[in-house]
């Protein structure tokens, strides 16, 4: 199978690590595997984009709730800006995602124990909701961080 530089189209010899014409690094991934990798990356990016809407929505709802509770839109605006600034710090970003995910766990627990009326259902639903919430928030914040890079 003949290989070509993905940047300039120059024919490449077997084992070439860099294109002799333009200096582009040569991937060892075949065309079929490369297309699978691109498809998976695109699918992951689409999912992360959708989850960023969830993350932003949670920040907006929390900001409005704090603004109403404190009876000051300065508080709401400060929380909104503060959360987005703090998400730039990787450890704090993960902590925010975990806290939002745990909030989903509380909602799941409430649905199971109060609405359904079964405490064990509450725990199961709470744990599932918390894990799903943490994962969704991590994906959403990753998309937002990728936009900033």
Number of C-alpha atoms within 10 A of each C-alpha: 5 7 17 14 19 13 13 12 12 14 14 17 12 10 8 13 14 14 20 14 13 12 12 14 14 17 14 13 10 11 11 9 11 13 12 12 13 12 12 12 12 12 12 14 17 13 15 22 18 15 23 22 16 18 22 18 12 14 20 17 13 17 23 19 15 20 19 13 12 12 11 12 16 13 18 23 16 13 19 20 13 12 19 15 12 13 19 14 11 13 10 14 21 17 15 21 22 19 16 22 23 20 17 22 25 19 16 23 26 20 19 20 18 13 11 12 12 14 15 12 18 23 19 16 22 24 19 16 21 24 17 16 24 24 16 22 28 24 23 24 28 21 21 21 15 11 8 8 5
